[in-house]
Each structure stands twice: as C-alpha cells, then as structure tokens.
C-alpha cells in the first residue's frame, strides 16, 4: 500500500528505488483513510542509516501506515546527526499524547551483554513497555528488545562465549499463529547478538502459560515468541535486515 513520509526525508530515494509507494502527510490528511500509526522506538547505533531496514517491510504492507519515530529522553544518540534526532523523532509521551498508536516496534541495541538494570535507559524502556502492554494492541521487540520483553516476563538472558552471527535456519512451531502462520515450515533469519535465552527456561514458561513459542533453531534457540495475550511479540534475530546488512 503506502507509507506516509515527509518529502524531505533523507532516505526517500532509497524508498522509491525499492518500489515502495509513499505520500506526504499533507496528502494523507485529504484522504478518507485512517492510516495505522506505528511507533518505532529506534535505539540502534547509526540509527539514521538503519531506518530503511524498518521502513522496507512496513512499506510492503497492504495497509496505509504512518511511521512515528520515537526517541528516548534518557539516551544520548551520539552516533546520530543531532539535527536528525530533533527534527524527525519525538518522545513516547509526545507520540501518544493526542493520538493512540496502533502498534509499536522496539529495535535492538548493542547492550545485550549488560544486565538490564545496568543499562542507563532501562527505566524508561521498562516504563514504555508497561504502558504499551496496557494501551497498544501489539508491540514487537527486535533482538535486545525481544530479550527485554522476556525479562519483563521474569526470564533473563545469558551471554554467549562467542557472538551468534550469520543467517540461521529456524523451525516454525505454530502454523496457526498470526505471526508465523504464513511462513514456511522451515525458514532462515539473520542473527547478530551476544546473548540468548535458555531452552529449558523458555519451555517452562510455555508450560506455565506465560509464553507462546513460535520458532526455534538449533543454534539460535527460541527466536520468536509471544506473551499469551499476544500483546508482546519478540524476535531475538533481525528479520528486518536486508541482504547486505550483515556483510
């Protein structure tokens, strides 16, 4: 369908090159369509360059989407152009003040070897996740954000001796779930992380009715999972990465 972006958006030429339809906000306001507002809390390093990795799959949706870029108040985006953060991004409070979000995406961050309580912006992230659980229909956590969702459910990560890096085979564990129902029985997904979740702990969480386990790989472990109410969807890999991102 179409994503709503400003005509001066820095990656507009890449969006057009990849065949993604877009319209400016002024045109969207004249249409008799309410787009889905999708919040994107981006804490990736060099996040300006990363943005297209999120916009590309969103742009392939059959629905009209309005990306709402969200920044943390407690984090200094030192590898980003400062003017870009201030010009394009809003706080979570600003994003939800006058209109609700139909969905929220939390990106990964290079802090998976650090305990959550020692991450300087963890308090703000946890407050956002608590609010999202109550007020947003569904929230997707990628890589570290997926671990954060598990931690909110009482499941802690552990650090690997060696970084998990590459494209790995995953088994689809639930062909009836809305997230994995249209995927193949076996599929491949990029991974780039220093931490994981113990299989036995994840299986115990499933037995306790805390989680739904949706995809598993021999090396990556349980990579896709959801809370029982499907308000949190976690993917500890990087399904958003394009073919050159891991190179």
GROMACS elastic network, one bead per residue, 0.5 to 0.9 nm:
[ bonds ]
;  ai    aj funct       b0    kb
    1    20     6  0.80935   500
    1    21     6  0.66183   500
    1    22     6  0.83690   500
    1    59     6  0.68315   500
    1    60     6  0.67207   500
    1    61     6  0.58988   500
    1    63     6  0.53828   500
    1    64     6  0.56073   500
    1    65     6  0.82416   500
    2    20     6  0.71353   500
    2    23     6  0.69063   500
    2    58     6  0.88498   500
    2    59     6  0.61868   500
    2    60     6  0.80851   500
    2    61     6  0.77926   500
    2    62     6  0.78677   500
    2    63     6  0.69527   500
    2    65     6  0.64585   500
    2    66     6  0.87433   500
    3    20     6  0.78635   500
    3    21     6  0.65464   500
    3    23     6  0.65669   500
    3    24     6  0.86593   500
    3    35     6  0.86476   500
    3    55     6  0.81983   500
    3    58     6  0.75454   500
    3    59     6  0.57905   500
    3    61     6  0.88867   500
    3    63     6  0.85155   500
    3    64     6  0.57841   500
    3    66     6  0.58284   500
    3    67     6  0.73368   500
    4    21     6  0.88318   500
    4    22     6  0.56071   500
    4    23     6  0.51423   500
    4    24     6  0.56138   500
    4    25     6  0.59421   500
    4    27     6  0.89443   500
    4    28     6  0.71338   500
    4    35     6  0.85497   500
    4    64     6  0.77012   500
    4    65     6  0.63104   500
    4    66     6  0.50075   500
    4    67     6  0.69264   500
    5     8     6  0.83463   500
    5     9     6  0.66655   500
    5    12     6  0.81539   500
    5    22     6  0.65212   500
    5    23     6  0.62944   500
    5    24     6  0.53159   500
    5    25     6  0.65192   500
    5    66     6  0.74644   500
    5    67     6  0.76331   500
    6     9     6  0.52811   500
    6    12     6  0.84903   500
    6    23     6  0.77976   500
    6    24     6  0.51380   500
    6    25     6  0.64726   500
    6    26     6  0.89156   500
    7    10     6  0.87390   500
    7    12     6  0.73492   500
    7    23     6  0.81141   500
    7    24     6  0.60213   500
    7    25     6  0.87723   500
    8    11     6  0.86485   500
    8    12     6  0.74444   500
    9    12     6  0.55198   500
    9    13     6  0.88561   500
    9    88     6  0.87199   500
   10    13     6  0.78074   500
   10    14     6  0.88432   500
   10    48     6  0.86582   500
   11    14     6  0.53170   500
   11    15     6  0.63329   500
   11    16     6  0.88431   500
   11    48     6  0.89315   500
   11    49     6  0.84622   500
   11    51     6  0.83409   500
   11    52     6  0.70537   500
   12    16     6  0.62576   500
   12    17     6  0.85459   500
   12    22     6  0.88107   500
   13    16     6  0.51515   500
   13    17     6  0.60227   500
   13    18     6  0.86647   500
   14    18     6  0.62390   500
   14    19     6  0.87770   500
   14    20     6  0.88932   500
   14    52     6  0.79187   500
   15    18     6  0.53791   500
   15    19     6  0.66293   500
   15    20     6  0.54878   500
   15    21     6  0.77267   500
   15    22     6  0.80823   500
   15    52     6  0.76122   500
   15    55     6  0.80863   500
   15    56     6  0.73618   500
   15    59     6  0.85306   500
   16    19     6  0.51581   500
   16    20     6  0.56277   500
   16    21     6  0.69987   500
   16    22     6  0.80706   500
   17    20     6  0.76349   500
   18    56     6  0.79823   500
   19    59     6  0.89223   500
   20    56     6  0.73961   500
   20    59     6  0.56014   500
   20    60     6  0.69744   500
   21    59     6  0.70832   500
   21    60     6  0.87895   500
   22    59     6  0.81783   500
   23    26     6  0.82207   500
   23    27     6  0.63732   500
   23    28     6  0.66523   500
   24    27     6  0.55289   500
   24    28     6  0.64615   500
   24    29     6  0.89743   500
   25    29     6  0.62872   500
   25    30     6  0.89951   500
   25    66     6  0.86973   500
   26    29     6  0.53723   500
   26    30     6  0.69795   500
   27    30     6  0.53642   500
   27    31     6  0.68538   500
   28    31     6  0.53464   500
   28    32     6  0.84272   500
   28    33     6  0.78540   500
   28    34     6  0.85698   500
   28    35     6  0.82638   500
   29    32     6  0.79911   500
   29    33     6  0.84602   500
   29    34     6  0.87451   500
   30    33     6  0.86355   500
   31    34     6  0.80499   500
   33    64     6  0.80730   500
   34    37     6  0.87938   500
   34    64     6  0.78959   500
   34    65     6  0.87970   500
   35    63     6  0.74340   500
   35    65     6  0.50291   500
   35    66     6  0.60274   500
   36    63     6  0.75353   500
   36    64     6  0.63926   500
   36    66     6  0.59583   500
   36    67     6  0.84035   500
   36   101     6  0.76489   500
   36   102     6  0.57869   500
   36   103     6  0.78692   500
   37    65     6  0.60633   500
   37    67     6  0.61083   500
   37    68     6  0.66389   500
   37    99     6  0.86413   500
   37   100     6  0.76238   500
   37   101     6  0.52019   500
   37   102     6  0.53421   500
   37   103     6  0.68044   500
   37   104     6  0.86334   500
   38    65     6  0.69109   500
   38    66     6  0.61116   500
   38    67     6  0.50927   500
   38    68     6  0.58277   500
   38    69     6  0.84956   500
   38   101     6  0.59361   500
   38   102     6  0.58180   500
   38   104     6  0.55335   500
   38   105     6  0.73802   500
   39    66     6  0.84554   500
   39    67     6  0.60598   500
   39    69     6  0.59880   500
   39    70     6  0.65276   500
   39    92     6  0.84210   500
   39    95     6  0.75340   500
   39   101     6  0.63816   500
   39   102     6  0.79468   500
   39   103     6  0.62112   500
   39   105     6  0.60915   500
   39   106     6  0.84063   500
   40    54     6  0.83918   500
   40    67     6  0.68504   500
   40    68     6  0.59341   500
   40    70     6  0.56370   500
   40    71     6  0.85280   500
   40   103     6  0.86907   500
   40   104     6  0.58738   500
   40   106     6  0.60880   500
   40   107     6  0.75685   500
   41    68     6  0.84726   500
   41    69     6  0.62580   500
   41    71     6  0.59135   500
   41    72     6  0.76801   500
   41    91     6  0.89608   500
   41    92     6  0.81472   500
   41   104     6  0.74802   500
   41   105     6  0.60920   500
   41   107     6  0.63425   500
   42    45     6  0.88815   500
   42    47     6  0.66665   500
   42    50     6  0.87868   500
   42    51     6  0.80723   500
   42    69     6  0.71950   500
   42    70     6  0.64444   500
   42    71     6  0.63881   500
   42    72     6  0.83754   500
   42   105     6  0.82065   500
   42   106     6  0.63715   500
   42   107     6  0.53475   500
   42   108     6  0.78185   500
   42   109     6  0.86006   500
   43    46     6  0.88631   500
   43    47     6  0.67433   500
   43    71     6  0.73743   500
   43    72     6  0.78503   500
   43    75     6  0.85059   500
   43    77     6  0.79135   500
   43   106     6  0.79201   500
   43   107     6  0.61390   500
   43   108     6  0.66599   500
   43   109     6  0.57613   500
   43   110     6  0.88907   500
   44    48     6  0.87057   500
   44    50     6  0.72702   500
   44    77     6  0.89991   500
   44   107     6  0.65352   500
   44   108     6  0.60143   500
   44   109     6  0.50730   500
   44   110     6  0.73651   500
   45    48     6  0.84256   500
   45    49     6  0.88425   500
   45    50     6  0.81576   500
   45    77     6  0.77479   500
   45    78     6  0.83625   500
   45    79     6  0.60514   500
   45    80     6  0.74216   500
   45   109     6  0.71796   500
   45   110     6  0.76505   500
   46    49     6  0.57554   500
   46    50     6  0.66175   500
   46    77     6  0.85185   500
   46    78     6  0.86911   500
   46    79     6  0.53486   500
   46    80     6  0.54991   500
   46    81     6  0.87035   500
   47    51     6  0.61889   500
   47    77     6  0.85735   500
   47    79     6  0.78481   500
   47    80     6  0.64879   500
   48    51     6  0.55458   500
   48    52     6  0.82986   500
   48    80     6  0.65479   500
   48    81     6  0.78810   500
   48    84     6  0.76624   500
   48    85     6  0.85071   500
   49    52     6  0.69607   500
   49    53     6  0.84264   500
   49    80     6  0.89757   500
   50    53     6  0.55877   500
   50    54     6  0.74306   500
   50   241     6  0.89201   500
   51    54     6  0.55271   500
   51    55     6  0.63652   500
   51    56     6  0.87731   500
   52    56     6  0.57709   500
   52    57     6  0.88568   500
   53    56     6  0.56662   500
   53    57     6  0.74052   500
   53   240     6  0.54610   500
   53   241     6  0.57388   500
   53   242     6  0.66280   500
   53   245     6  0.87429   500
   54    57     6  0.61430   500
   54    58     6  0.65474   500
   54    59     6  0.87784   500
   54   105     6  0.89929   500
   54   107     6  0.89920   500
   54   240     6  0.59794   500
   54   241     6  0.82040   500
   55    58     6  0.50456   500
   55    59     6  0.58523   500
   55    60     6  0.87385   500
   55    67     6  0.79488   500
   55   240     6  0.89373   500
   56    59     6  0.51427   500
   56    60     6  0.66724   500
   56   240     6  0.80368   500
   56   242     6  0.88791   500
   57    60     6  0.52135   500
   57    61     6  0.70324   500
   57   240     6  0.69705   500
   58    61     6  0.55271   500
   58    63     6  0.89141   500
   58    65     6  0.74287   500
   58    67     6  0.86276   500
   59    62     6  0.83073   500
   59    63     6  0.86650   500
   59    64     6  0.84131   500
   59    65     6  0.77819   500
   60    63     6  0.85627   500
   61    64     6  0.74970   500
   61    65     6  0.81518   500
   68    88     6  0.87498   500
   68    89     6  0.76134   500
   68    90     6  0.79068   500
   68    95     6  0.70357   500
   68   101     6  0.86557   500
   69    88     6  0.67172   500
   69    90     6  0.63979   500
   69    91     6  0.84700   500
   69    95     6  0.83200   500
   70    88     6  0.85373   500
   70    89     6  0.51336   500
   70    91     6  0.53789   500
   70    92     6  0.59440   500
   70    94     6  0.87768   500
   70    95     6  0.71812   500
   71    74     6  0.89520   500
   71    75     6  0.81019   500
   71    77     6  0.88559   500
   71    85     6  0.75091   500
   71    89     6  0.57791   500
   71    90     6  0.58353   500
   71    91     6  0.52811   500
   71    92     6  0.71176   500
   72    75     6  0.55298   500
   72    76     6  0.82132   500
   72    77     6  0.89389   500
   72    90     6  0.84592   500
   72    91     6  0.62144   500
   72    92     6  0.75015   500
   72   121     6  0.76745   500
   72   124     6  0.73776   500
   72   125     6  0.80317   500
   73    76     6  0.79823   500
   73    91     6  0.66919   500
   73    92     6  0.87763   500
   73   121     6  0.84346   500
   73   124     6  0.79383   500
   74   120     6  0.74402   500
   74   121     6  0.55291   500
   74   122     6  0.89910   500
   74   123     6  0.89253   500
   74   124     6  0.70562   500
   75    78     6  0.88586   500
   75   120     6  0.75338   500
   75   121     6  0.61391   500
   76    79     6  0.87769   500
   77    80     6  0.55161   500
   77    81     6  0.81346   500
   77    82     6  0.75131   500
   77    85     6  0.78330   500
   78    81     6  0.78165   500
   78    82     6  0.78520   500
   79    82     6  0.87431   500
   80    83     6  0.85811   500
   80    84     6  0.73877   500
   80    85     6  0.72510   500
   81    84     6  0.53826   500
   81    85     6  0.67649   500
   82    85     6  0.53367   500
   82    86     6  0.64319   500
   82    87     6  0.85684   500
   83    86     6  0.52059   500
   83    87     6  0.58400   500
   83    88     6  0.83864   500
   84    87     6  0.50947   500
   84    88     6  0.57942   500
   84    89     6  0.75898   500
   85    88     6  0.56864   500
   85    89     6  0.52878   500
   85    90     6  0.81823   500
   86    89     6  0.58705   500
   86    90     6  0.75414   500
   87    90     6  0.84057   500
   90    93     6  0.81075   500
   90    94     6  0.59885   500
   90    95     6  0.62800   500
   91    94     6  0.51327   500
   91    95     6  0.61634   500
   91    96     6  0.87591   500
   92    96     6  0.62764   500
   92    97     6  0.84039   500
   92   128     6  0.74329   500
   93    96     6  0.53810   500
   93    97     6  0.57565   500
   94    97     6  0.51887   500
   94    98     6  0.77835   500
   95    98     6  0.75856   500
   95    99     6  0.73182   500
   95   100     6  0.78173   500
   95   101     6  0.77041   500
   96    99     6  0.54337   500
   96   100     6  0.52443   500
   96   101     6  0.64987   500
   97   100     6  0.75007   500
  100   103     6  0.89812   500
  100   135     6  0.80374   500
  100   136     6  0.76222   500
  101   104     6  0.69890   500
  101   135     6  0.82622   500
  101   136     6  0.61574   500
  101   137     6  0.82803   500
  102   136     6  0.60795   500
  102   137     6  0.62095   500
  102   138     6  0.74937   500
  103   132     6  0.87765   500
  103   136     6  0.59388   500
  103   137     6  0.61427   500
  103   138     6  0.53079   500
  103   139     6  0.57477   500
  103   140     6  0.79716   500
  104   132     6  0.77479   500
  104   136     6  0.72622   500
  104   137     6  0.85960   500
  104   138     6  0.66831   500
  104   140     6  0.62158   500
  104   141     6  0.84854   500
  105   138     6  0.88453   500
  105   139     6  0.57793   500
  105   141     6  0.59828   500
  105   142     6  0.76431   500
  105   145     6  0.89614   500
  106   139     6  0.76151   500
  106   140     6  0.62024   500
  106   142     6  0.61644   500
  106   143     6  0.89785   500
  106   144     6  0.88383   500
  106   145     6  0.58556   500
  106   146     6  0.82968   500
  107   140     6  0.84880   500
  107   141     6  0.63087   500
  107   142     6  0.50743   500
  107   143     6  0.70429   500
  107   144     6  0.74172   500
  107   145     6  0.60817   500
  107   146     6  0.86667   500
  108   111     6  0.86078   500
  108   112     6  0.88492   500
  108   141     6  0.75823   500
  108   142     6  0.52962   500
  108   145     6  0.53926   500
  108   146     6  0.79139   500
  108   236     6  0.85696   500
  108   238     6  0.84276   500
  109   112     6  0.72554   500
  109   143     6  0.76388   500
  109   144     6  0.58264   500
  109   145     6  0.75621   500
  110   113     6  0.80851   500
  110   144     6  0.76186   500
  110   193     6  0.82081   500
  110   194     6  0.88839   500
  111   114     6  0.55105   500
  111   115     6  0.82959   500
  111   116     6  0.85642   500
  111   119     6  0.72896   500
  111   144     6  0.73844   500
  111   194     6  0.89733   500
  112   115     6  0.74276   500
  112   116     6  0.81881   500
  112   143     6  0.86786   500
  112   144     6  0.58703   500
  112   147     6  0.81628   500
  112   157     6  0.83565   500
  112   158     6  0.88925   500
  112   159     6  0.77476   500
  112   193     6  0.73531   500
  112   194     6  0.63491   500
  112   195     6  0.61069   500
  113   157     6  0.89675   500
  113   158     6  0.80385   500
  113   159     6  0.59754   500
  113   160     6  0.86431   500
  113   194     6  0.64281   500
  113   195     6  0.66215   500
  114   117     6  0.83181   500
  114   118     6  0.64924   500
  114   119     6  0.66297   500
  114   159     6  0.89221   500
  115   118     6  0.53984   500
  115   119     6  0.67173   500
  115   156     6  0.89064   500
  115   157     6  0.86660   500
  116   119     6  0.53244   500
  116   120     6  0.86475   500
  116   122     6  0.61951   500
  116   148     6  0.76194   500
  116   151     6  0.82802   500
  116   156     6  0.89775   500
  117   120     6  0.77876   500
  117   121     6  0.89197   500
  117   122     6  0.62901   500
  117   123     6  0.78226   500
  118   121     6  0.85717   500
  118   122     6  0.74719   500
  119   122     6  0.52739   500
  119   123     6  0.83955   500
  120   123     6  0.76092   500
  120   124     6  0.88477   500
  121   124     6  0.54980   500
  121   125     6  0.63254   500
  121   126     6  0.87456   500
  122   126     6  0.59611   500
  122   127     6  0.84516   500
  123   126     6  0.52173   500
  123   127     6  0.61837   500
  123   128     6  0.86653   500
  124   127     6  0.51276   500
  124   128     6  0.62158   500
  124   129     6  0.86511   500
  125   128     6  0.51149   500
  125   129     6  0.61676   500
  125   130     6  0.86190   500
  125   148     6  0.86522   500
  126   129     6  0.50144   500
  126   130     6  0.60848   500
  126   131     6  0.85895   500
  126   148     6  0.81674   500
  126   149     6  0.89751   500
  126   152     6  0.77897   500
  127   130     6  0.51158   500
  127   131     6  0.62543   500
  127   132     6  0.85361   500
  128   131     6  0.51575   500
  128   132     6  0.59683   500
  128   133     6  0.85405   500
  129   133     6  0.60346   500
  129   134     6  0.87417   500
  129   139     6  0.83599   500
  129   148     6  0.89722   500
  129   149     6  0.79191   500
  129   152     6  0.84037   500
  129   232     6  0.89842   500
  130   133     6  0.52869   500
  130   134     6  0.67905   500
  130   135     6  0.89156   500
  130   152     6  0.86475   500
  131   134     6  0.53451   500
  131   135     6  0.60519   500
  131   136     6  0.78648   500
  132   135     6  0.50885   500
  132   137     6  0.79442   500
  132   138     6  0.78742   500
  132   139     6  0.70342   500
  132   231     6  0.83451   500
  132   232     6  0.88888   500
  133   136     6  0.62080   500
  133   137     6  0.77184   500
  133   138     6  0.76480   500
  133   139     6  0.76452   500
  133   231     6  0.60753   500
  133   232     6  0.72068   500
  134   137     6  0.81131   500
  134   231     6  0.85141   500
  135   138     6  0.89475   500
  136   139     6  0.70089   500
  136   231     6  0.76603   500
  137   230     6  0.85169   500
  137   231     6  0.60092   500
  137   232     6  0.88901   500
  138   230     6  0.67783   500
  138   232     6  0.59051   500
  138   233     6  0.72261   500
  139   230     6  0.85924   500
  139   231     6  0.60225   500
  139   232     6  0.50040   500
  139   233     6  0.60507   500
  139   234     6  0.83031   500
  140   145     6  0.81807   500
  140   146     6  0.76400   500
  140   231     6  0.85109   500
  140   232     6  0.60946   500
  140   234     6  0.57175   500
  140   235     6  0.75427   500
  141   144     6  0.75151   500
  141   147     6  0.79191   500
  141   148     6  0.78143   500
  141   149     6  0.69614   500
  141   232     6  0.74754   500
  141   233     6  0.62858   500
  141   235     6  0.61383   500
  141   236     6  0.77079   500
  142   145     6  0.50881   500
  142   146     6  0.50843   500
  142   147     6  0.82602   500
  142   233     6  0.88229   500
  142   234     6  0.62280   500
  142   235     6  0.50588   500
  142   236     6  0.55785   500
  142   237     6  0.65593   500
  142   238     6  0.64855   500
  142   239     6  0.82315   500
  142   240     6  0.87451   500
  143   146     6  0.51861   500
  143   147     6  0.66972   500
  143   148     6  0.88567   500
  143   191     6  0.82962   500
  143   192     6  0.80918   500
  143   193     6  0.72908   500
  143   223     6  0.89408   500
  143   234     6  0.78555   500
  143   235     6  0.60006   500
  143   237     6  0.50870   500
  143   238     6  0.63554   500
  144   147     6  0.50300   500
  144   148     6  0.62388   500
  144   149     6  0.87736   500
  144   193     6  0.80931   500
  144   195     6  0.85773   500
  144   235     6  0.88988   500
  144   236     6  0.66198   500
  144   237     6  0.87753   500
  145   149     6  0.63188   500
  145   150     6  0.87240   500
  145   234     6  0.74766   500
  145   235     6  0.82869   500
  145   236     6  0.76671   500
  146   149     6  0.51316   500
  146   150     6  0.64576   500
  146   151     6  0.87101   500
  146   223     6  0.88244   500
  146   224     6  0.85331   500
  146   225     6  0.86887   500
  146   232     6  0.88130   500
  146   233     6  0.76528   500
  146   235     6  0.54898   500
  146   236     6  0.52372   500
  146   237     6  0.85731   500
  147   150     6  0.50141   500
  147   151     6  0.61563   500
  147   152     6  0.86593   500
  147   155     6  0.82890   500
  147   156     6  0.74807   500
  147   157     6  0.65477   500
  147   195     6  0.86935   500
  147   196     6  0.79325   500
  147   197     6  0.78363   500
  147   234     6  0.75865   500
  147   235     6  0.84794   500
  147   236     6  0.67316   500
  148   152     6  0.62655   500
  148   153     6  0.87888   500
  148   155     6  0.89329   500
  148   156     6  0.84044   500
  148   157     6  0.88036   500
  148   234     6  0.88947   500
  149   152     6  0.50599   500
  149   153     6  0.66112   500
  149   154     6  0.89663   500
  149   155     6  0.85853   500
  149   227     6  0.87742   500
  149   232     6  0.70131   500
  149   233     6  0.81893   500
  149   234     6  0.68087   500
  150   153     6  0.51045   500
  150   154     6  0.65288   500
  150   155     6  0.51120   500
  150   156     6  0.67705   500
  150   157     6  0.81037   500
  150   197     6  0.86361   500
  150   211     6  0.88679   500
  150   227     6  0.87380   500
  150   234     6  0.79277   500
  151   156     6  0.51361   500
  151   157     6  0.75751   500
  152   155     6  0.72232   500
  152   156     6  0.87723   500
  153   156     6  0.87794   500
  153   205     6  0.88373   500
  153   210     6  0.73819   500
  153   211     6  0.85612   500
  153   227     6  0.82878   500
  155   197     6  0.79117   500
  155   201     6  0.73197   500
  155   202     6  0.77843   500
  155   205     6  0.82652   500
  156   196     6  0.89707   500
  156   197     6  0.71042   500
  156   198     6  0.86905   500
  157   195     6  0.63472   500
  157   196     6  0.54936   500
  157   198     6  0.73653   500
  158   194     6  0.86813   500
  158   195     6  0.54780   500
  158   196     6  0.55867   500
  158   197     6  0.62776   500
  158   198     6  0.74890   500
  159   162     6  0.85891   500
  159   163     6  0.88627   500
  159   194     6  0.58878   500
  159   196     6  0.64722   500
  159   197     6  0.88660   500
  160   163     6  0.63212   500
  160   164     6  0.77687   500
  160   193     6  0.86318   500
  160   194     6  0.54681   500
  160   195     6  0.52300   500
  160   196     6  0.70154   500
  161   194     6  0.78507   500
  161   195     6  0.88078   500
  162   165     6  0.89656   500
  162   194     6  0.68576   500
  163   192     6  0.71231   500
  163   193     6  0.57514   500
  163   195     6  0.76097   500
  164   191     6  0.63556   500
  164   192     6  0.56037   500
  164   193     6  0.53605   500
  164   194     6  0.61247   500
  164   195     6  0.79023   500
  164   196     6  0.89841   500
  164   219     6  0.81101   500
  164   220     6  0.74676   500
  165   168     6  0.86522   500
  165   190     6  0.75895   500
  165   191     6  0.52912   500
  165   193     6  0.66468   500
  165   194     6  0.86434   500
  165   246     6  0.81492   500
  166   189     6  0.83349   500
  166   190     6  0.56592   500
  166   191     6  0.54648   500
  166   192     6  0.66584   500
  166   246     6  0.71027   500
  167   188     6  0.63087   500
  167   189     6  0.52658   500
  167   191     6  0.59550   500
  167   192     6  0.87822   500
  167   246     6  0.87562   500
  168   187     6  0.83698   500
  168   188     6  0.53667   500
  168   189     6  0.55055   500
  168   190     6  0.63274   500
  168   191     6  0.69933   500
  168   217     6  0.72910   500
  168   218     6  0.87577   500
  168   219     6  0.76910   500
  168   220     6  0.73236   500
  169   186     6  0.68428   500
  169   187     6  0.57550   500
  169   189     6  0.66332   500
  169   216     6  0.84450   500
  169   217     6  0.59945   500
  169   218     6  0.79915   500
  169   219     6  0.86576   500
  169   220     6  0.85719   500
  170   185     6  0.85305   500
  170   186     6  0.56766   500
  170   187     6  0.53850   500
  170   188     6  0.57869   500
  170   189     6  0.72170   500
  170   215     6  0.61011   500
  170   216     6  0.52286   500
  170   218     6  0.77894   500
  170   220     6  0.80876   500
  170   221     6  0.86797   500
  170   222     6  0.88067   500
  170   223     6  0.79919   500
  171   184     6  0.84829   500
  171   185     6  0.60547   500
  171   187     6  0.66195   500
  171   188     6  0.87212   500
  171   214     6  0.84641   500
  171   215     6  0.54181   500
  171   216     6  0.51976   500
  171   217     6  0.61259   500
  172   175     6  0.66883   500
  172   180     6  0.68025   500
  172   181     6  0.84988   500
  172   183     6  0.73409   500
  172   184     6  0.69560   500
  172   185     6  0.50059   500
  172   186     6  0.57969   500
  172   187     6  0.74801   500
  172   214     6  0.62276   500
  172   216     6  0.68934   500
  173   180     6  0.81467   500
  173   185     6  0.78734   500
  173   213     6  0.68924   500
  173   215     6  0.51591   500
  173   216     6  0.70997   500
  174   177     6  0.56862   500
  174   179     6  0.89286   500
  174   180     6  0.64425   500
  174   181     6  0.67537   500
  174   185     6  0.88845   500
  174   212     6  0.89256   500
  174   213     6  0.77949   500
  174   214     6  0.54600   500
  174   215     6  0.75376   500
  175   178     6  0.82311   500
  175   179     6  0.87419   500
  175   180     6  0.58611   500
  175   182     6  0.71462   500
  175   183     6  0.75093   500
  175   184     6  0.83271   500
  175   185     6  0.76118   500
  175   214     6  0.84908   500
  176   179     6  0.85779   500
  176   180     6  0.72545   500
  176   182     6  0.84937   500
  177   180     6  0.54981   500
  177   181     6  0.50025   500
  177   182     6  0.86171   500
  177   214     6  0.78493   500
  178   181     6  0.53147   500
  178   182     6  0.76515   500
  179   182     6  0.74584   500
  179   183     6  0.82436   500
  179   214     6  0.82735   500
  179   233     6  0.84819   500
  180   183     6  0.52916   500
  180   184     6  0.82407   500
  180   214     6  0.68317   500
  180   215     6  0.79797   500
  180   224     6  0.88365   500
  181   184     6  0.81701   500
  183   186     6  0.78599   500
  183   187     6  0.72805   500
  184   187     6  0.59220   500
  189   237     6  0.68560   500
  189   238     6  0.69082   500
  189   239     6  0.58902   500
  189   241     6  0.88596   500
  190   237     6  0.60144   500
  190   238     6  0.53530   500
  190   239     6  0.62778   500
  190   240     6  0.85809   500
  190   241     6  0.70067   500
  190   246     6  0.76686   500
  191   220     6  0.76985   500
  191   236     6  0.77343   500
  191   238     6  0.57530   500
  191   239     6  0.83271   500
  191   246     6  0.86097   500
  192   236     6  0.89682   500
  192   237     6  0.67719   500
  192   238     6  0.72734   500
  192   246     6  0.79090   500
  193   196     6  0.79178   500
  193   236     6  0.82440   500
  193   237     6  0.77346   500
  196   220     6  0.72806   500
  196   221     6  0.72889   500
  196   222     6  0.85434   500
  196   223     6  0.86995   500
  196   236     6  0.79989   500
  197   200     6  0.88283   500
  197   201     6  0.75033   500
  197   202     6  0.70881   500
  197   220     6  0.88119   500
  197   221     6  0.70075   500
  197   222     6  0.71680   500
  197   223     6  0.85892   500
  198   201     6  0.53746   500
  198   202     6  0.63255   500
  198   203     6  0.87124   500
  198   221     6  0.74999   500
  198   222     6  0.82684   500
  199   202     6  0.51992   500
  199   203     6  0.61265   500
  199   204     6  0.85960   500
  199   221     6  0.64245   500
  199   222     6  0.67838   500
  200   203     6  0.50589   500
  200   204     6  0.60959   500
  200   205     6  0.85900   500
  201   204     6  0.50935   500
  201   205     6  0.62402   500
  201   206     6  0.87429   500
  202   205     6  0.50267   500
  202   206     6  0.63583   500
  202   207     6  0.87856   500
  202   211     6  0.76963   500
  202   213     6  0.78158   500
  202   222     6  0.74169   500
  203   206     6  0.50375   500
  203   207     6  0.63089   500
  203   208     6  0.86412   500
  203   211     6  0.85485   500
  203   213     6  0.79312   500
  204   207     6  0.50262   500
  204   208     6  0.61426   500
  204   209     6  0.86951   500
  204   210     6  0.87075   500
  205   208     6  0.50303   500
  205   209     6  0.63443   500
  205   210     6  0.51579   500
  205   211     6  0.56694   500
  205   212     6  0.83701   500
  206   209     6  0.51629   500
  206   210     6  0.56580   500
  206   212     6  0.58468   500
  206   213     6  0.68555   500
  206   228     6  0.87896   500
  207   210     6  0.75704   500
  207   211     6  0.81812   500
  208   211     6  0.78916   500
  209   212     6  0.77106   500
  209   227     6  0.85872   500
  209   228     6  0.66283   500
  210   226     6  0.86712   500
  210   227     6  0.60301   500
  210   228     6  0.57884   500
  210   229     6  0.89830   500
  211   225     6  0.66738   500
  211   226     6  0.55705   500
  211   228     6  0.52660   500
  211   229     6  0.87523   500
  211   230     6  0.89144   500
  212   224     6  0.88306   500
  212   225     6  0.55100   500
  212   226     6  0.50761   500
  212   227     6  0.60240   500
  212   228     6  0.59242   500
  212   230     6  0.84458   500
  213   216     6  0.79063   500
  213   222     6  0.68721   500
  213   223     6  0.83838   500
  213   224     6  0.65930   500
  213   226     6  0.66778   500
  213   227     6  0.88777   500
  214   222     6  0.76226   500
  214   223     6  0.77707   500
  214   224     6  0.52436   500
  214   225     6  0.50516   500
  214   226     6  0.74508   500
  215   221     6  0.83572   500
  215   222     6  0.58581   500
  215   223     6  0.57221   500
  215   225     6  0.69530   500
  216   219     6  0.87291   500
  216   220     6  0.71296   500
  216   221     6  0.52961   500
  216   223     6  0.56777   500
  216   224     6  0.71951   500
  217   220     6  0.50809   500
  217   222     6  0.65068   500
  217   223     6  0.71994   500
  218   221     6  0.57301   500
  218   222     6  0.87001   500
  220   223     6  0.63098   500
  220   236     6  0.85229   500
  220   237     6  0.82447   500
  222   225     6  0.71184   500
  222   235     6  0.88801   500
  222   236     6  0.82858   500
  223   234     6  0.77224   500
  223   235     6  0.55430   500
  223   236     6  0.51766   500
  223   237     6  0.64709   500
  224   233     6  0.74883   500
  224   234     6  0.56025   500
  224   236     6  0.66391   500
  224   237     6  0.81313   500
  225   232     6  0.85005   500
  225   233     6  0.60897   500
  225   234     6  0.53651   500
  225   235     6  0.67453   500
  225   236     6  0.88959   500
  226   229     6  0.78115   500
  226   230     6  0.55389   500
  226   231     6  0.75632   500
  226   232     6  0.55864   500
  226   234     6  0.59630   500
  226   235     6  0.88214   500
  227   230     6  0.50987   500
  227   231     6  0.64700   500
  227   232     6  0.54935   500
  227   233     6  0.68038   500
  227   234     6  0.85690   500
  228   231     6  0.79026   500
  228   232     6  0.85200   500
  229   232     6  0.77031   500
  230   233     6  0.63438   500
  235   238     6  0.73005   500
  235   239     6  0.78348   500
  237   240     6  0.88034   500
  238   241     6  0.56687   500
  239   242     6  0.82920   500
  241   244     6  0.78198   500
  241   245     6  0.57124   500
  241   246     6  0.76403   500
  242   245     6  0.55296   500
  242   246     6  0.81334   500
  243   246     6  0.73084   500
  243   247     6  0.80627   500
  244   247     6  0.52956   500
